[in-house]
């Protein structure tokens, strides 16, 4: 009986806090993405005219994000019937966007004008990461080459 | 030391190749970060302790990569990639590799 009460409590706490955290995070991401619209980040290696580039440097941004108890429970149910796991989709979406934003913040602190050749990498971390069928939390890294362009080009 | 993950150092001609260089580090999580992580597994959200830990580890592997390139006499590293592997329960290897080159000043 005790176990059931704790379970319901965890689900409830997870639902409330998880929803609040996700909403806040999305609002924050949208504001910051608008701020960095003038710093294009592209996944190709070259731009049309390489002579415009003044200097280049590696930049990266990373974030470790965890899912709440309620959504993990929902995902567990989904494992039975199959189909889209919406809660994991939004989690991955916002962690990738957050990683890109942090990379852009690093790039803009060194006054870069553009980021080339963006790569993503995902790594499962935490207690549950190595157990089968379980994602504890994971890290997303985004890295690329920040370049400064010659003024006036 | 110029470090890029594209095929060239923009604006500079490559005069010498030194081949592949790599740097890696293996990190285990610590108990403090893990306590916070198990709490966050309940409520969701970012795990700042882990983010910091992995960022430091990645910076260290990059530092070792640069050190190795310097020993070879290179002044730039191009085409850098990061790789990760879970080597044991709760420990991960973070590795960076790239091509050490010398560019004209």
gemmi code that builds the backbone of each chain (N, CA, C; Angstrom):
import gemmi

chains = {
    "A": [
        ("UNK", (0.831, -1.207, 0.000), (0.000, 0.000, 0.000), (0.866, 1.259, 0.000)),
        ("UNK", (1.904, 1.210, 0.875), (2.820, 2.347, 0.945), (3.453, 2.638, -0.408)),
        ("UNK", (3.855, 1.549, -1.059), (4.525, 1.695, -2.354), (3.620, 2.404, -3.353)),
        ("UNK", (2.351, 2.060, -3.308), (1.395, 2.660, -4.240), (1.254, 4.158, -3.989)),
        ("UNK", (1.211, 4.515, -2.690), (1.074, 5.930, -2.344), (2.277, 6.720, -2.836)),
        ("UNK", (3.491, 6.152, -2.612), (4.704, 6.824, -3.093), (4.697, 6.963, -4.610)),
        ("UNK", (4.248, 5.888, -5.254), (4.204, 5.890, -6.716), (3.318, 7.020, -7.235)),
        ("UNK", (2.126, 7.125, -6.655), (1.186, 8.174, -7.086), (1.749, 9.558, -6.773)),
        ("UNK", (2.406, 9.678, -5.611), (3.017, 10.953, -5.230), (4.102, 11.352, -6.231)),
        ("UNK", (4.965, 10.379, -6.589), (6.053, 10.637, -7.542), (5.497, 11.064, -8.893)),
        ("UNK", (4.458, 10.355, -9.345), (3.836, 10.676, -10.621), (3.308, 12.111, -10.601)),
        ("UNK", (2.649, 12.456, -9.489), (2.043, 13.767, -9.353), (3.112, 14.863, -9.352)),
        ("UNK", (4.135, 14.680, -8.500), (5.233, 15.654, -8.417), (5.921, 15.777, -9.773)),
        ("UNK", (6.174, 14.625, -10.413), (6.835, 14.609, -11.716), (6.032, 15.352, -12.756)),
        ("UNK", (4.724, 15.136, -12.737), (3.859, 15.778, -13.735), (3.879, 17.286, -13.596)),
        ("UNK", (3.658, 17.767, -12.351), (3.595, 19.207, -12.100), (4.930, 19.867, -12.451)),
        ("UNK", (6.016, 19.363, -11.838), (7.298, 20.047, -12.026), (7.803, 19.880, -13.451)),
        ("UNK", (7.613, 18.690, -14.020), (8.080, 18.439, -15.376), (7.418, 19.365, -16.377)),
        ("UNK", (6.101, 19.554, -16.232), (5.376, 20.430, -17.154), (5.840, 21.867, -17.015)),
        ("UNK", (6.013, 22.315, -15.757), (6.454, 23.698, -15.537), (7.834, 23.909, -16.127)),
        ("UNK", (8.740, 22.969, -15.842), (10.122, 23.113, -16.322), (10.157, 23.127, -17.844)),
        ("UNK", (9.397, 22.249, -18.471), (9.431, 22.190, -19.938), (8.891, 23.479, -20.563)),
        ("UNK", (7.773, 23.971, -20.026), (7.193, 25.206, -20.571), (8.152, 26.373, -20.443)),
        ("UNK", (8.773, 26.490, -19.251), (9.723, 27.576, -19.018), (10.898, 27.465, -19.979)),
        ("UNK", (11.350, 26.241, -20.164), (12.506, 26.014, -21.022), (12.204, 26.418, -22.460)),
        ("UNK", (11.017, 26.042, -22.941), (10.659, 26.397, -24.314), (10.558, 27.904, -24.505)),
        ("UNK", (9.972, 28.600, -23.513), (9.877, 30.058, -23.594), (11.256, 30.684, -23.654)),
        ("UNK", (12.127, 30.180, -22.783), (13.500, 30.681, -22.716), (14.220, 30.455, -24.047)),
        ("UNK", (14.047, 29.249, -24.605), (14.702, 28.902, -25.872), (14.242, 29.843, -26.983)),
        ("UNK", (12.928, 30.112, -27.031), (12.406, 30.955, -28.108), (12.965, 32.371, -28.042)),
        ("UNK", (13.043, 32.898, -26.824), (13.593, 34.251, -26.663), (15.037, 34.291, -27.123)),
        ("UNK", (15.824, 33.290, -26.688), (17.256, 33.309, -27.014), (17.497, 33.015, -28.491)),
        ("UNK", (16.640, 32.172, -29.090), (16.822, 31.895, -30.521), (16.623, 33.158, -31.350)),
        ("UNK", (15.655, 33.986, -30.945), (15.440, 35.249, -31.662), (16.653, 36.142, -31.551)),
        ("UNK", (17.267, 36.139, -30.369), (18.427, 36.991, -30.111), (19.597, 36.620, -31.024)),
        ("UNK", (19.727, 35.336, -31.337), (20.884, 34.892, -32.113), (20.565, 34.622, -33.578)),
        ("UNK", (19.453, 35.216, -34.071), (19.092, 35.011, -35.475), (20.154, 35.536, -36.439)),
        ("UNK", (20.889, 36.573, -35.996), (21.891, 37.163, -36.883), (23.210, 36.392, -36.887)),
        ("UNK", (23.263, 35.275, -36.176), (24.464, 34.442, -36.170), (24.112, 33.092, -36.798)),
        ("UNK", (24.229, 32.992, -38.127), (23.799, 31.759, -38.776), (24.708, 30.580, -38.416)),
        ("UNK", (24.089, 29.437, -38.217), (24.845, 28.223, -37.934), (24.472, 27.203, -38.990)),
        ("UNK", (25.419, 26.810, -39.820), (25.087, 25.910, -40.921), (25.873, 24.611, -40.824)),
        ("UNK", (25.365, 23.572, -41.466), (26.004, 22.271, -41.327), (26.857, 21.918, -42.540)),
        ("UNK", (27.086, 22.871, -43.430), (27.990, 22.564, -44.533), (29.388, 23.044, -44.187)),
        ("UNK", (30.371, 22.443, -44.871), (31.748, 22.727, -44.486), (32.283, 24.026, -45.065)),
        ("UNK", (31.744, 24.423, -46.206), (32.323, 25.579, -46.884), (31.264, 26.632, -47.167)),
        ("UNK", (31.700, 27.868, -47.215), (30.827, 28.900, -47.741), (31.350, 29.248, -49.127)),
        ("UNK", (30.517, 29.942, -49.914), (30.871, 30.094, -51.335), (32.224, 30.760, -51.545)),
        ("UNK", (32.526, 31.740, -50.712), (33.751, 32.491, -50.928), (34.638, 32.413, -49.681)),
        ("UNK", (35.637, 31.537, -49.741), (36.456, 31.323, -48.548), (37.354, 32.498, -48.207)),
        ("UNK", (37.585, 33.361, -49.209), (38.495, 34.476, -48.949), (37.873, 35.511, -48.015)),
        ("UNK", (36.551, 35.372, -47.783), (35.906, 36.301, -46.848), (36.271, 36.013, -45.391)),
        ("UNK", (36.761, 34.789, -45.156), (36.977, 34.379, -43.771), (38.282, 34.946, -43.219)),
        ("UNK", (38.177, 35.529, -42.042), (39.341, 36.138, -41.416), (40.029, 35.145, -40.484)),
        ("UNK", (39.252, 34.488, -39.621), (39.852, 33.524, -38.706), (38.820, 32.467, -38.326)),
        ("UNK", (39.290, 31.340, -37.787), (38.395, 30.240, -37.452), (38.780, 29.640, -36.112)),
        ("UNK", (37.784, 29.144, -35.410), (38.045, 28.527, -34.114), (36.924, 27.542, -33.754)),
        ("UNK", (37.289, 26.504, -33.030), (36.299, 25.500, -32.631), (35.432, 26.019, -31.486)),
        ("UNK", (34.111, 25.832, -31.584), (33.214, 26.156, -30.467), (32.312, 24.962, -30.198)),
        ("UNK", (31.870, 24.843, -28.944), (30.941, 23.751, -28.649), (29.988, 24.185, -27.539)),
        ("UNK", (28.892, 23.476, -27.451), (27.932, 23.719, -26.390), (27.313, 22.403, -26.001)),
        ("UNK", (27.079, 22.207, -24.709), (26.514, 20.915, -24.316), (25.514, 21.092, -23.188)),
        ("UNK", (24.633, 20.117, -23.067), (23.635, 20.152, -21.996), (23.280, 18.717, -21.606)),
        ("UNK", (23.044, 18.496, -20.322), (22.552, 17.197, -19.850), (21.149, 17.415, -19.310)),
        ("UNK", (20.188, 16.707, -19.865), (18.797, 16.921, -19.475), (18.157, 15.596, -19.078)),
        ("UNK", (17.314, 15.664, -18.078), (16.635, 14.465, -17.604), (15.122, 14.574, -17.791)),
        ("UNK", (14.492, 13.433, -17.902), (13.045, 13.358, -18.042), (12.419, 13.236, -16.653)),
        ("UNK", (11.192, 13.718, -16.478), (10.565, 13.551, -15.167), (9.885, 12.189, -15.043)),
        ("UNK", (9.502, 11.886, -13.812), (9.012, 10.550, -13.482), (7.738, 10.191, -14.245)),
        ("UNK", (6.851, 11.171, -14.368), (5.576, 10.953, -15.034), (5.769, 10.592, -16.509)),
        ("UNK", (6.628, 11.353, -17.167), (6.833, 11.117, -18.595), (7.575, 9.817, -18.846)),
        ("UNK", (8.454, 9.471, -17.909), (9.160, 8.202, -18.059), (8.171, 7.039, -17.915)),
        ("UNK", (7.216, 7.241, -17.013), (6.170, 6.229, -16.832), (5.340, 6.084, -18.106)),
        ("UNK", (4.980, 7.224, -18.706), (4.215, 7.201, -19.961), (4.987, 6.485, -21.063)),
        ("UNK", (6.297, 6.787, -21.118), (7.134, 6.164, -22.137), (7.202, 4.656, -21.914)),
        ("UNK", (7.217, 4.254, -20.644), (7.215, 2.837, -20.318), (5.954, 2.158, -20.825)),
        ("UNK", (4.816, 2.842, -20.696), (3.554, 2.308, -21.221), (3.618, 2.185, -22.742)),
        ("UNK", (4.205, 3.204, -23.359), (4.339, 3.215, -24.816), (5.147, 2.029, -25.324)),
        ("UNK", (6.103, 1.586, -24.503), (6.926, 0.446, -24.906), (6.101, -0.815, -25.107)),
        ("UNK", (4.947, -0.853, -24.469), (4.101, -2.041, -24.604), (3.370, -2.043, -25.942)),
        ("UNK", (2.771, -0.896, -26.281), (1.948, -0.861, -27.486), (2.666, -0.330, -28.716)),
        ("UNK", (3.811, 0.307, -28.525), (4.533, 0.876, -29.664), (3.991, 2.227, -30.065)),
        ("UNK", (4.686, 2.888, -31.001), (4.226, 4.187, -31.486), (5.123, 5.311, -31.046)),
        ("UNK", (4.689, 6.533, -31.373), (5.496, 7.707, -31.031), (5.548, 7.927, -29.532)),
        ("UNK", (6.726, 8.253, -29.044), (6.851, 8.653, -27.644), (7.051, 10.158, -27.630)),
        ("UNK", (5.941, 10.872, -27.456), (5.974, 12.318, -27.582), (6.884, 12.959, -26.541)),
        ("UNK", (6.878, 12.407, -25.316), (7.656, 13.038, -24.255), (9.154, 12.997, -24.545)),
        ("UNK", (9.627, 11.912, -25.151), (11.046, 11.848, -25.512), (11.350, 12.757, -26.693)),
        ("UNK", (10.387, 12.900, -27.591), (10.607, 13.780, -28.741), (10.835, 15.221, -28.309)),
        ("UNK", (9.964, 15.711, -27.404), (10.141, 17.099, -26.974), (11.422, 17.256, -26.163)),
        ("UNK", (11.760, 16.228, -25.401), (12.990, 16.290, -24.603), (14.216, 16.427, -25.501)),
        ("UNK", (14.270, 15.585, -26.542), (15.407, 15.640, -27.463), (15.434, 16.958, -28.222)),
        ("UNK", (14.245, 17.411, -28.623), (14.147, 18.662, -29.363), (14.707, 19.818, -28.563)),
        ("UNK", (14.257, 19.933, -27.303), (14.728, 21.106, -26.554), (16.172, 20.962, -26.113)),
        ("UNK", (16.649, 19.735, -25.913), (18.063, 19.660, -25.533), (18.974, 19.970, -26.720)),
        ("UNK", (18.582, 19.560, -27.940), (19.393, 19.931, -29.112), (19.416, 21.434, -29.307)),
        ("UNK", (18.220, 22.050, -29.184), (18.164, 23.498, -29.377), (18.967, 24.233, -28.314)),
        ("UNK", (18.900, 23.724, -27.098), (19.682, 24.332, -26.014), (21.183, 24.216, -26.293)),
        ("UNK", (21.612, 23.047, -26.782), (23.036, 22.860, -27.079), (23.491, 23.820, -28.171)),
        ("UNK", (22.660, 23.981, -29.207), (23.007, 24.915, -30.284), (23.095, 26.341, -29.748)),
        ("UNK", (22.141, 26.693, -28.865), (22.156, 28.044, -28.302), (23.412, 28.304, -27.483)),
        ("UNK", (23.821, 27.289, -26.714), (25.034, 27.484, -25.905), (26.264, 27.618, -26.786)),
        ("UNK", (26.257, 26.852, -27.898), (27.356, 26.975, -28.843), (27.384, 28.392, -29.433)),
        ("UNK", (26.186, 28.881, -29.786), (26.109, 30.233, -30.342), (26.547, 31.282, -29.330)),
        ("UNK", (26.205, 31.068, -28.059), (26.639, 32.005, -27.022), (28.161, 32.043, -26.938)),
        ("UNK", (28.772, 30.844, -26.992), (30.237, 30.790, -26.985), (30.816, 31.508, -28.188)),
        ("UNK", (30.187, 31.282, -29.354), (30.694, 31.887, -30.584), (30.558, 33.398, -30.541)),
        ("UNK", (29.424, 33.887, -30.019), (29.236, 35.337, -30.027), (30.133, 36.005, -28.994)),
        ("UNK", (30.548, 35.265, -27.958), (31.471, 35.861, -26.992), (32.857, 36.051, -27.599)),
        ("UNK", (33.149, 35.299, -28.694), (34.407, 35.590, -29.397), (34.148, 36.358, -30.698)),
        ("UNK", (32.999, 37.042, -30.758), (32.641, 37.925, -31.880), (32.641, 37.226, -33.237)),
        ("UNK", (32.201, 36.000, -33.283), (32.153, 35.298, -34.566), (30.948, 35.766, -35.370)),
        ("UNK", (31.026, 35.579, -36.700), (29.926, 36.000, -37.575), (29.115, 34.817, -38.085)),
        ("UNK", (29.667, 33.615, -37.976), (29.021, 32.464, -38.583), (29.602, 31.186, -37.988)),
        ("UNK", (28.807, 30.135, -37.963), (29.336, 28.846, -37.501), (29.174, 27.832, -38.625)),
        ("UNK", (30.273, 27.160, -38.975), (30.251, 26.179, -40.061), (30.322, 24.754, -39.509)),
        ("UNK", (29.842, 23.818, -40.314), (30.019, 22.384, -40.066), (29.578, 21.935, -38.677)),
        ("UNK", (28.322, 22.168, -38.371), (27.810, 21.770, -37.066), (27.608, 20.267, -36.995)),
        ("UNK", (28.053, 19.696, -35.913), (27.833, 18.258, -35.667), (27.154, 18.098, -34.324)),
        ("UNK", (26.308, 17.069, -34.248), (25.659, 16.751, -32.984), (26.143, 15.407, -32.483)),
        ("UNK", (26.149, 15.280, -31.170), (26.453, 13.988, -30.601), (25.622, 13.781, -29.351)),
        ("UNK", (25.173, 12.572, -29.140), (24.334, 12.268, -27.989), (24.970, 11.142, -27.194)),
        ("UNK", (24.952, 11.314, -25.877), (25.572, 10.312, -25.007), (24.653, 10.058, -23.814)),
        ("UNK", (24.321, 8.801, -23.569), (23.503, 8.468, -22.411), (24.359, 8.487, -21.153)),
        ("UNK", (23.925, 9.221, -20.132), (24.677, 9.241, -18.876), (23.740, 8.903, -17.733)),
        ("UNK", (24.305, 8.694, -16.563), (23.486, 8.468, -15.382), (23.282, 7.001, -15.084)),
        ("UNK", (22.705, 6.773, -13.951), (22.542, 5.436, -13.402), (21.855, 4.460, -14.347)),
        ("UNK", (20.822, 4.970, -15.025), (19.986, 4.038, -15.762), (20.394, 3.897, -17.213)),
        ("UNK", (21.416, 4.692, -17.615), (21.742, 4.753, -19.033), (22.200, 3.421, -19.608)),
        ("UNK", (22.902, 2.640, -18.795), (23.470, 1.411, -19.347), (22.548, 0.208, -19.217)),
        ("UNK", (21.427, 0.394, -18.554), (20.497, -0.725, -18.436), (19.619, -0.794, -19.676)),
        ("UNK", (19.210, -1.982, -19.966), (18.477, -2.190, -21.211), (17.117, -1.490, -21.202)),
        ("UNK", (16.783, -0.858, -22.298), (15.471, -0.245, -22.450), (15.200, 0.922, -21.538)),
        ("UNK", (16.261, 1.587, -21.073), (16.068, 2.633, -20.097), (16.938, 3.836, -20.429)),
        ("UNK", (16.352, 4.993, -20.507), (17.151, 6.200, -20.662), (17.063, 6.981, -19.370)),
        ("UNK", (18.171, 7.132, -18.664), (18.163, 7.926, -17.443), (18.099, 9.376, -17.811)),
        ("UNK", (19.225, 9.859, -18.333), (19.273, 11.201, -18.851), (20.370, 11.182, -19.898)),
        ("UNK", (20.432, 12.205, -20.719), (21.477, 12.139, -21.727), (22.064, 13.497, -22.018)),
        ("UNK", (23.251, 13.445, -22.607), (23.956, 14.656, -22.936), (23.876, 14.882, -24.432)),
        ("UNK", (23.653, 16.117, -24.829), (23.724, 16.476, -26.239), (24.836, 17.495, -26.408)),
        ("UNK", (25.726, 17.247, -27.337), (26.806, 18.190, -27.643), (26.614, 18.688, -29.058)),
        ("UNK", (26.796, 19.962, -29.253), (26.841, 20.521, -30.599), (28.187, 21.200, -30.741)),
        ("UNK", (28.889, 20.938, -31.841), (30.147, 21.644, -32.044), (30.311, 22.040, -33.494)),
        ("UNK", (31.099, 23.050, -33.712), (31.300, 23.559, -35.061), (32.465, 24.526, -35.089)),
        ("UNK", (32.698, 25.092, -36.259), (33.804, 26.033, -36.409), (33.247, 27.443, -36.519)),
        ("UNK", (33.551, 28.271, -35.543), (33.107, 29.666, -35.591), (34.083, 30.467, -36.428)),
        ("UNK", (33.582, 31.218, -37.374), (34.466, 32.013, -38.218), (34.129, 33.492, -38.123)),
        ("UNK", (35.167, 34.292, -38.238), (34.986, 35.737, -38.331), (35.124, 36.104, -39.792)),
        ("UNK", (34.231, 36.955, -40.272), (34.314, 37.382, -41.669), (34.985, 38.740, -41.761)),
        ("UNK", (35.592, 39.005, -42.913), (36.231, 40.307, -43.104), (35.169, 41.381, -43.110)),
        ("UNK", (35.414, 42.478, -42.446), (34.390, 43.531, -42.388), (34.063, 44.066, -43.788)),
        ("UNK", (32.795, 44.332, -44.002), (32.374, 44.911, -45.279), (32.088, 43.909, -46.369)),
        ("UNK", (32.157, 42.600, -46.067), (31.865, 41.616, -47.116), (30.527, 40.944, -46.849)),
    ],
    "B": [
        ("UNK", (47.740, 27.977, -31.611), (47.148, 26.750, -32.177), (45.747, 27.047, -32.722)),
        ("UNK", (45.571, 26.819, -34.025), (44.260, 27.028, -34.635), (43.545, 25.681, -34.673)),
        ("UNK", (42.332, 25.649, -34.177), (41.593, 24.392, -34.104), (40.284, 24.548, -34.866)),
        ("UNK", (40.045, 23.718, -35.882), (38.787, 23.804, -36.624), (38.219, 22.409, -36.859)),
        ("UNK", (36.933, 22.342, -37.178), (36.420, 21.041, -37.599), (35.991, 21.044, -39.064)),
        ("UNK", (36.579, 21.945, -39.845), (36.402, 21.881, -41.298), (37.709, 21.408, -41.935)),
        ("UNK", (37.701, 21.227, -43.256), (38.831, 20.569, -43.912), (40.068, 21.441, -44.091)),
        ("UNK", (39.953, 22.709, -43.735), (41.074, 23.596, -43.996), (41.171, 24.633, -42.903)),
        ("UNK", (42.231, 25.382, -42.930), (42.292, 26.584, -42.103), (42.027, 27.747, -43.054)),
        ("UNK", (40.858, 28.370, -42.951), (40.483, 29.374, -43.942), (41.514, 30.492, -44.035)),
        ("UNK", (41.863, 30.820, -45.254), (42.779, 31.924, -45.481), (44.246, 31.566, -45.350)),
        ("UNK", (44.525, 30.291, -44.995), (45.926, 29.917, -44.847), (46.202, 28.628, -45.604)),
        ("UNK", (47.379, 28.546, -46.200), (47.724, 27.374, -46.983), (48.397, 26.350, -46.081)),
        ("UNK", (47.992, 25.078, -46.246), (48.602, 24.015, -45.453), (49.921, 23.612, -46.109)),
        ("UNK", (51.013, 23.639, -45.340), (52.311, 23.315, -45.934), (52.807, 21.933, -45.505)),
        ("UNK", (52.291, 21.386, -44.416), (52.789, 20.084, -43.978), (51.720, 19.333, -43.184)),
        ("UNK", (51.613, 18.018, -43.448), (50.674, 17.170, -42.726), (51.428, 16.319, -41.719)),
        ("UNK", (50.881, 16.156, -40.535), (51.525, 15.303, -39.537), (50.701, 14.062, -39.221)),
        ("UNK", (49.569, 13.895, -39.884), (48.727, 12.731, -39.631), (47.800, 12.932, -38.453)),
        ("UNK", (47.212, 11.836, -38.017), (46.152, 11.930, -37.008), (46.733, 12.125, -35.610)),
        ("UNK", (46.064, 12.952, -34.825), (46.418, 13.099, -33.409), (45.153, 12.882, -32.594)),
        ("UNK", (45.319, 12.403, -31.374), (44.137, 12.176, -30.552), (44.409, 12.487, -29.087)),
        ("UNK", (43.347, 12.789, -28.386), (43.437, 13.004, -26.952), (42.193, 12.433, -26.316)),
        ("UNK", (42.343, 11.772, -25.182), (41.141, 11.205, -24.567), (41.240, 11.243, -23.054)),
        ("UNK", (40.094, 11.117, -22.425), (40.050, 11.046, -20.965), (38.869, 10.166, -20.570)),
        ("UNK", (39.029, 9.428, -19.473), (37.933, 8.604, -18.967), (37.479, 9.189, -17.644)),
        ("UNK", (36.199, 9.492, -17.557), (35.667, 10.121, -16.348), (34.563, 9.277, -15.751)),
        ("UNK", (34.553, 9.217, -14.427), (33.441, 8.586, -13.730), (32.644, 9.671, -13.034)),
        ("UNK", (31.362, 9.449, -12.873), (30.541, 10.427, -12.154), (30.842, 10.305, -10.661)),
        ("UNK", (30.564, 11.354, -9.925), (30.782, 11.228, -8.479), (29.458, 11.270, -7.728)),
        ("UNK", (29.542, 10.896, -6.450), (28.330, 10.638, -5.678), (27.433, 11.875, -5.570)),
        ("UNK", (28.052, 13.037, -5.380), (27.277, 14.263, -5.230), (26.428, 14.546, -6.442)),
        ("UNK", (27.053, 14.449, -7.608), (26.330, 14.696, -8.849), (25.236, 13.654, -9.038)),
        ("UNK", (25.514, 12.452, -8.560), (24.556, 11.376, -8.738), (23.319, 11.534, -7.871)),
        ("UNK", (23.507, 12.076, -6.661), (22.359, 12.331, -5.787), (21.435, 13.352, -6.433)),
        ("UNK", (22.048, 14.415, -6.942), (21.261, 15.442, -7.631), (20.566, 14.839, -8.845)),
        ("UNK", (21.276, 13.920, -9.524), (20.708, 13.320, -10.724), (19.492, 12.469, -10.397)),
        ("UNK", (19.546, 11.724, -9.289), (18.393, 10.877, -8.993), (17.188, 11.710, -8.579)),
        ("UNK", (17.459, 12.878, -7.988), (16.353, 13.795, -7.683), (15.767, 14.363, -8.978)),
        ("UNK", (16.677, 14.737, -9.899), (16.223, 15.311, -11.168), (15.491, 14.281, -12.028)),
        ("UNK", (15.823, 13.005, -11.816), (15.093, 11.971, -12.542), (13.623, 11.963, -12.155)),
        ("UNK", (13.335, 12.526, -10.969), (11.950, 12.611, -10.521), (11.253, 13.837, -11.124)),
        ("UNK", (11.915, 14.999, -11.025), (11.236, 16.227, -11.438), (11.561, 16.663, -12.868)),
        ("UNK", (12.608, 16.118, -13.461), (12.986, 16.529, -14.811), (13.832, 17.796, -14.784)),
        ("UNK", (14.406, 18.124, -15.933), (15.186, 19.353, -16.019), (16.660, 19.103, -16.238)),
        ("UNK", (17.401, 20.211, -16.277), (18.825, 20.086, -16.595), (19.639, 19.629, -15.389)),
        ("UNK", (20.641, 18.775, -15.658), (21.553, 18.323, -14.615), (22.839, 19.126, -14.754)),
        ("UNK", (22.921, 20.235, -13.994), (24.053, 21.149, -14.184), (25.374, 20.498, -13.804)),
        ("UNK", (25.334, 19.626, -12.784), (26.563, 18.956, -12.353), (27.159, 18.111, -13.448)),
        ("UNK", (26.312, 17.357, -14.120), (26.773, 16.505, -15.222), (27.245, 17.338, -16.405)),
        ("UNK", (26.504, 18.408, -16.684), (26.902, 19.265, -17.812), (28.318, 19.787, -17.599)),
        ("UNK", (28.567, 20.274, -16.381), (29.880, 20.812, -16.030), (30.953, 19.716, -16.141)),
        ("UNK", (30.639, 18.562, -15.570), (31.579, 17.429, -15.562), (31.993, 17.053, -16.981)),
        ("UNK", (31.020, 16.928, -17.859), (31.319, 16.497, -19.222), (32.003, 17.596, -20.021)),
        ("UNK", (31.646, 18.849, -19.729), (32.311, 19.952, -20.412), (33.790, 19.998, -20.049)),
        ("UNK", (34.068, 19.827, -18.748), (35.463, 19.804, -18.288), (36.223, 18.661, -18.941)),
        ("UNK", (35.573, 17.496, -18.990), (36.235, 16.322, -19.551), (36.545, 16.536, -21.026)),
        ("UNK", (35.588, 17.142, -21.731), (35.808, 17.368, -23.152), (36.923, 18.395, -23.367)),
        ("UNK", (36.956, 19.400, -22.513), (38.028, 20.406, -22.612), (39.381, 19.745, -22.360)),
        ("UNK", (39.409, 18.781, -21.439), (40.676, 18.120, -21.150), (41.141, 17.259, -22.328)),
        ("UNK", (40.222, 16.532, -22.949), (40.629, 15.711, -24.094), (41.106, 16.590, -25.243)),
        ("UNK", (40.473, 17.748, -25.388), (40.921, 18.699, -26.420), (42.306, 19.245, -26.074)),
        ("UNK", (42.535, 19.484, -24.786), (43.838, 19.956, -24.334), (44.940, 18.955, -24.641)),
        ("UNK", (44.647, 17.668, -24.421), (45.636, 16.622, -24.704), (45.896, 16.492, -26.194)),
        ("UNK", (44.840, 16.678, -26.969), (44.977, 16.652, -28.427), (45.920, 17.760, -28.891)),
        ("UNK", (45.712, 18.942, -28.340), (46.539, 20.089, -28.725), (47.988, 19.866, -28.299)),
        ("UNK", (48.159, 19.288, -27.105), (49.504, 19.001, -26.598), (50.242, 18.060, -27.539)),
        ("UNK", (49.537, 17.012, -27.970), (50.159, 16.038, -28.869), (50.547, 16.682, -30.198)),
        ("UNK", (49.687, 17.558, -30.681), (49.971, 18.233, -31.948), (51.182, 19.156, -31.820)),
        ("UNK", (51.271, 19.806, -30.650), (52.412, 20.700, -30.428), (53.723, 19.940, -30.401)),
        ("UNK", (53.696, 18.733, -29.816), (54.906, 17.907, -29.769), (55.389, 17.537, -31.167)),
        ("UNK", (54.441, 17.419, -32.095), (54.812, 17.087, -33.464), (55.311, 18.305, -34.233)),
        ("UNK", (55.110, 19.471, -33.669), (55.534, 20.693, -34.348), (54.457, 21.298, -35.225)),
        ("UNK", (53.192, 20.921, -34.966), (52.094, 21.464, -35.768), (51.653, 22.800, -35.195)),
        ("UNK", (51.050, 23.633, -36.028), (50.476, 24.866, -35.481), (48.979, 24.985, -35.738)),
        ("UNK", (48.372, 23.896, -36.262), (46.909, 23.893, -36.416), (46.414, 22.457, -36.415)),
        ("UNK", (45.163, 22.273, -36.011), (44.528, 20.962, -36.111), (43.238, 21.142, -36.893)),
        ("UNK", (43.072, 20.346, -37.947), (41.852, 20.469, -38.741), (40.997, 19.215, -38.592)),
        ("UNK", (39.749, 19.348, -39.014), (38.827, 18.218, -39.068), (38.671, 17.476, -37.746)),
        ("UNK", (38.475, 18.209, -36.687), (38.330, 17.588, -35.362), (36.973, 16.915, -35.217)),
        ("UNK", (36.985, 15.726, -34.626), (35.743, 15.018, -34.291), (35.781, 14.631, -32.820)),
        ("UNK", (34.596, 14.600, -32.220), (34.488, 14.087, -30.862), (33.844, 12.717, -30.900)),
        ("UNK", (34.301, 11.818, -30.047), (33.673, 10.510, -29.946), (33.522, 10.165, -28.474)),
        ("UNK", (32.499, 9.407, -28.159), (32.322, 9.001, -26.767), (32.031, 7.517, -26.705)),
        ("UNK", (32.434, 6.887, -25.611), (32.135, 5.479, -25.420), (31.892, 5.230, -23.938)),
        ("UNK", (30.883, 4.446, -23.629), (30.648, 4.052, -22.242), (31.518, 2.829, -21.974)),
        ("UNK", (32.560, 2.992, -21.144), (33.498, 1.896, -20.952), (33.139, 1.020, -19.759)),
        ("UNK", (32.480, 1.578, -18.770), (32.072, 0.791, -17.607), (30.809, 1.417, -17.060)),
        ("UNK", (30.212, 0.756, -16.107), (29.021, 1.319, -15.465), (29.383, 2.661, -14.832)),
        ("UNK", (28.759, 3.713, -15.310), (28.982, 5.017, -14.707), (30.251, 5.719, -15.131)),
        ("UNK", (30.964, 5.189, -16.130), (32.159, 5.881, -16.602), (32.102, 5.998, -18.112)),
        ("UNK", (32.613, 7.096, -18.620), (32.581, 7.305, -20.062), (33.928, 7.799, -20.547)),
        ("UNK", (34.302, 7.386, -21.733), (35.501, 7.915, -22.346), (35.105, 9.004, -23.323)),
        ("UNK", (35.784, 10.129, -23.236), (35.557, 11.203, -24.176), (36.833, 11.378, -24.974)),
        ("UNK", (36.696, 11.364, -26.262), (37.873, 11.357, -27.103), (37.724, 12.423, -28.186)),
        ("UNK", (38.818, 13.051, -28.516), (38.826, 14.004, -29.622), (39.949, 13.607, -30.562)),
        ("UNK", (39.695, 13.638, -31.842), (40.768, 13.337, -32.785), (40.699, 14.278, -33.981)),
        ("UNK", (41.829, 14.444, -34.620), (41.882, 15.368, -35.743), (43.187, 15.199, -36.494)),
        ("UNK", (43.393, 16.044, -37.481), (44.611, 15.974, -38.282), (45.497, 17.177, -37.957)),
        ("UNK", (46.717, 16.874, -37.539), (47.645, 17.949, -37.207), (48.333, 18.427, -38.482)),
        ("UNK", (48.364, 19.720, -38.673), (48.990, 20.278, -39.873), (49.817, 21.510, -39.492)),
        ("UNK", (50.700, 21.897, -40.431), (51.355, 23.184, -40.256), (50.890, 24.101, -41.375)),
        ("UNK", (50.459, 25.279, -41.013), (50.044, 26.240, -42.031), (51.054, 27.370, -42.082)),
        ("UNK", (51.117, 28.030, -43.223), (52.053, 29.151, -43.311), (51.531, 30.316, -42.484)),
        ("UNK", (52.443, 31.009, -41.864), (52.043, 32.100, -40.949), (51.442, 33.267, -41.726)),
    ],
}
model = gemmi.Model(1)
for chain_id, residues in chains.items():
    chain = gemmi.Chain(chain_id)
    for i, (resn, *xyz) in enumerate(residues, 1):
        res = gemmi.Residue()
        res.name, res.seqid = resn, gemmi.SeqId(i, " ")
        for name, pos in zip(("N", "CA", "C"), xyz):
            atom = gemmi.Atom()
            atom.name, atom.element = name, gemmi.Element(name[0])
            atom.pos, atom.b_iso = gemmi.Position(*pos), 0.0
            res.add_atom(atom)
        chain.add_residue(res)
    model.add_chain(chain)
structure = gemmi.Structure()
structure.add_model(model)
structure.setup_entities()
